Amino acid sequence: MQHFVLEVRFFRQTQGNEPVRDWLATLDGSDKKAIGADIKTVQIGWPLGMPLVRKIRKDLWEIRVHLHRRIARILFTVIAREMILLHGFIKKSQALPRSDLSLAAARLSDVHQATKLH
């Protein structure tokens, strides 16, 4: 399987804000560093699988980040050679929360709509 480097982009809402970037800004430095390192691993080694990356469903994956005493998830999609970070959160339960999945799916739909327009 051929690996290639992805461009990383934050999902941007129509108002111009970038929710994943905003969420990352609320975290402490060591958490940001760990999340950034795992995003970079995916960026330069795509496609990857478990334990770092898990496919959720068509066009939607999660990066499974282990922080000190907690777990973060970054939900993303890949279009062409671009990795679009859709949603990030600290995981509080074993299962992927339905609300987080729904939010990422809605953002994915927005990305697909914007892609069709261009």
C-alpha positions in Angstrom: 0.0 0.0 0.0 1.4 3.4 -1.0 1.6 6.1 1.7 1.4 9.8 0.8 1.5 13.1 2.7 -1.9 14.7 3.3 -2.5 18.5 3.6 -4.2 19.2 6.9 -7.1 21.6 7.0 -9.5 22.6 9.8 -13.2 22.4 9.0 -14.4 26.0 8.6 -18.0 27.0 9.4 -19.8 29.5 7.1 -19.2 32.2 9.8 -15.5 31.6 9.4 -14.7 29.9 12.7 -12.8 26.7 12.9 -14.3 24.5 15.8 -11.4 22.0 16.0 -8.8 24.8 16.2 -10.9 26.6 18.8 -11.2 23.4 20.8 -7.4 22.8 20.6 -6.8 26.3 21.9 -8.6 25.4 25.2 -6.2 22.5 25.9 -3.0 22.6 27.8 0.4 22.5 26.1 1.1 18.8 26.6 -2.3 17.8 25.3 -1.9 20.0 22.2 1.5 18.5 21.6 0.3 14.9 21.9 -2.7 15.6 19.6 -0.5 17.5 17.1 2.0 14.6 17.0 -0.7 12.0 16.3 -2.3 14.2 13.6 1.2 14.5 12.0 1.6 10.8 12.1 -1.6 10.3 10.2 -0.7 13.2 7.8 2.6 11.6 6.8 1.7 7.9 7.0 -1.8 7.9 5.4 -3.5 5.4 5.1 -3.2 4.1 8.7 -5.3 1.7 10.8 -5.6 0.6 14.4 -4.5 1.4 17.0 -4.1 5.1 16.0 -6.9 5.4 13.3 -10.3 3.7 13.2 -12.8 4.0 10.4 -16.1 5.1 11.7 -18.1 4.8 8.5 -17.8 5.9 4.8 -15.5 8.9 4.6 -15.2 9.3 8.4 -12.3 8.2 10.6 -11.1 8.9 14.1 -7.6 9.6 15.4 -7.4 7.9 18.8 -5.2 10.1 21.0 -4.0 8.9 24.5 -3.4 11.8 26.8 -2.4 11.8 30.5 -5.4 10.1 32.3 -7.8 10.7 29.4 -8.5 10.1 25.8 -9.1 12.5 22.9 -10.6 11.9 19.6 -10.3 13.8 16.3 -12.9 13.0 13.7 -11.8 13.7 10.2 -12.3 13.0 6.5 -10.0 12.7 3.5 -10.9 14.3 0.2 -8.3 14.0 -2.6 -5.1 14.5 -0.6 -6.5 16.7 2.1 -7.2 15.7 5.7 -10.1 17.8 7.0 -10.4 17.9 10.8 -14.1 17.9 11.5 -14.5 17.6 15.3 -12.4 17.1 18.4 -13.4 16.1 21.9 -12.3 14.5 25.1 -13.8 11.0 25.3 -15.8 10.3 28.5 -17.4 7.0 27.8 -16.4 3.7 26.1 -18.7 4.3 23.1 -18.4 7.1 20.6 -21.1 9.6 21.8 -23.9 9.9 19.3 -23.9 13.7 19.6 -20.2 13.9 18.6 -20.8 11.5 15.7 -23.8 13.5 14.6 -21.9 16.7 14.7 -19.0 15.3 12.7 -21.5 13.8 10.2 -23.2 17.2 9.7 -19.8 18.8 9.1 -18.8 16.1 6.7 -22.1 16.7 4.8 -21.2 20.5 4.7 -17.7 19.6 3.3 -19.3 17.3 0.6 -21.7 20.1 -0.4 -18.9 22.7 -0.6 -16.8 20.2 -2.7 -19.6 19.8 -5.2 -20.0 23.5 -5.6 -16.3 24.0 -6.6 
